Amino acid sequence: METTYLSLGPRGRLQAQTGARAGVAVAPRAGQRADEAPQDQPIHLTPRQREVLSLLCAGLPNKLISRHLKIAGGTVKVHVASVLRALGASSRLEAVVLAARYGLDGEGAGGA
């Protein structure tokens, strides 16, 4: 079983790496195989949730996400909670790791 680790990549962005590299380990959830392919677990996000996820991956806090998207802070909280739920993540950090694993981070999370 491979373990996924986090490291800081270019421009201070978090990136997930698989293998025996130093970092913070992210264990698979109960009942989940560590080698499950992303296509085994379809993830359905609205275009707005993808925008929020992209900004989460960029490391923005809720306040800056709300300014960037021109929406209320409470609305950002709702979107973040929905993204966490859709990814099966229990924290923003775990959502970033899962987004990288499933190819949803960065420009891929922008929509279309």
Kinemage of the C-alpha trace (Angstrom):
@kinemage 1
@onewidth
@group {chain A} dominant
@subgroup {mainchain}
@vectorlist {calphas} color= white
{ca met a 1} P 0.000 0.000 0.000
{ca glu a 2} L 1.365 3.416 -0.971
{ca thr a 3} L 1.077 6.431 1.284
{ca thr a 4} L 0.342 9.947 0.090
{ca tyr a 5} L 2.443 12.757 1.513
{ca leu a 6} L 2.119 16.522 1.356
{ca ser a 7} L 4.888 18.889 0.442
{ca leu a 8} L 5.175 22.522 -0.530
{ca gly a 9} L 5.610 22.922 -4.245
{ca pro a 10} L 6.347 25.931 -6.405
{ca arg a 11} L 4.947 29.196 -5.062
{ca gly a 12} L 4.147 27.598 -1.712
{ca arg a 13} L 1.257 25.452 -2.985
{ca leu a 14} L 0.600 22.127 -1.314
{ca gln a 15} L 1.051 19.096 -3.485
{ca ala a 16} L 0.443 15.423 -2.843
{ca gln a 17} L 3.178 12.881 -3.517
{ca thr a 18} L 2.976 9.124 -3.409
{ca gly a 19} L 5.786 6.971 -2.062
{ca ala a 20} L 8.249 7.027 0.773
{ca arg a 21} L 8.968 10.777 0.802
{ca ala a 22} L 8.957 12.785 4.019
{ca gly a 23} L 5.819 14.721 4.828
{ca val a 24} L 2.393 14.382 6.381
{ca ala a 25} L 0.731 11.048 5.719
{ca val a 26} L -2.892 10.941 4.644
{ca ala a 27} L -4.428 7.576 5.454
{ca pro a 28} L -7.293 6.114 3.427
{ca arg a 29} L -10.763 6.297 4.951
{ca ala a 30} L -12.313 3.224 6.552
{ca gly a 31} L -13.486 0.815 3.865
{ca gln a 32} L -11.485 2.625 1.169
{ca arg a 33} L -8.580 1.032 -0.663
{ca ala a 34} L -5.554 3.293 -0.957
{ca asp a 35} L -5.137 2.302 -4.610
{ca glu a 36} L -8.684 3.184 -5.708
{ca ala a 37} L -8.659 5.112 -8.952
{ca pro a 38} L -10.497 8.443 -9.095
{ca gln a 39} L -12.905 7.030 -11.681
{ca asp a 40} L -13.976 4.434 -9.087
{ca gln a 41} L -15.423 7.284 -7.022
{ca pro a 42} L -17.276 9.811 -9.164
{ca ile a 43} L -17.183 13.286 -7.651
{ca his a 44} L -19.991 15.642 -8.563
{ca leu a 45} L -19.309 19.333 -7.978
{ca thr a 46} L -21.224 22.312 -9.269
{ca pro a 47} L -19.275 24.911 -11.262
{ca arg a 48} L -19.307 27.233 -8.218
{ca gln a 49} L -18.043 24.437 -5.956
{ca arg a 50} L -15.224 23.830 -8.443
{ca glu a 51} L -14.322 27.521 -8.273
{ca val a 52} L -14.289 27.385 -4.469
{ca leu a 53} L -12.180 24.214 -4.535
{ca ser a 54} L -9.708 25.840 -6.904
{ca leu a 55} L -9.348 28.782 -4.526
{ca leu a 56} L -8.989 26.402 -1.558
{ca cys a 57} L -6.166 24.686 -3.441
{ca ala a 58} L -4.551 28.087 -3.907
{ca gly a 59} L -4.584 28.471 -0.118
{ca leu a 60} L -7.124 31.295 0.138
{ca pro a 61} L -9.123 31.709 3.368
{ca asn a 62} L -12.913 32.102 3.241
{ca lys a 63} L -12.739 35.887 3.446
{ca leu a 64} L -10.580 36.164 0.329
{ca ile a 65} L -12.655 33.549 -1.488
{ca ser a 66} L -15.767 35.613 -0.798
{ca arg a 67} L -14.086 38.758 -2.125
{ca his a 68} L -12.761 36.994 -5.207
{ca leu a 69} L -16.142 35.444 -6.074
{ca lys a 70} L -18.148 38.459 -4.855
{ca ile a 71} L -20.349 36.367 -2.570
{ca ala a 72} L -21.114 36.501 1.162
{ca gly a 73} L -18.827 34.816 3.685
{ca gly a 74} L -21.675 32.580 4.838
{ca thr a 75} L -22.204 31.414 1.271
{ca val a 76} L -18.519 30.505 1.046
{ca lys a 77} L -18.868 28.437 4.226
{ca val a 78} L -21.793 26.551 2.671
{ca his a 79} L -19.811 25.890 -0.520
{ca val a 80} L -16.730 24.768 1.418
{ca ala a 81} L -18.855 22.386 3.500
{ca ser a 82} L -20.421 20.988 0.303
{ca val a 83} L -17.006 20.474 -1.282
{ca leu a 84} L -15.706 18.700 1.833
{ca arg a 85} L -18.780 16.473 1.875
{ca ala a 86} L -18.512 15.658 -1.860
{ca leu a 87} L -14.837 14.727 -1.507
{ca gly a 88} L -15.373 12.846 1.746
{ca ala a 89} L -12.852 15.140 3.435
{ca ser a 90} L -12.899 16.177 7.073
{ca ser a 91} L -10.706 19.272 6.648
{ca arg a 92} L -9.647 21.842 4.077
{ca leu a 93} L -6.178 20.294 3.964
{ca glu a 94} L -7.597 16.848 3.230
{ca ala a 95} L -9.787 18.381 0.499
{ca val a 96} L -6.665 19.876 -1.136
{ca val a 97} L -4.904 16.498 -1.022
{ca leu a 98} L -7.914 14.709 -2.499
{ca ala a 99} L -8.337 17.380 -5.173
{ca ala a 100} L -4.707 16.818 -6.220
{ca arg a 101} L -5.195 13.040 -6.184
{ca tyr a 102} L -8.323 13.258 -8.347
{ca gly a 103} L -6.948 15.951 -10.655
{ca leu a 104} L -9.449 18.576 -9.478
{ca asp a 105} L -6.942 21.134 -8.225
{ca gly a 106} L -5.666 24.195 -10.037
{ca glu a 107} L -7.012 24.872 -13.506
{ca gly a 108} L -8.838 21.542 -13.664
{ca ala a 109} L -11.127 22.693 -10.865
{ca gly a 110} L -12.060 25.845 -12.741
{ca gly a 111} L -14.995 24.274 -14.492
{ca ala a 112} L -16.295 23.572 -18.006
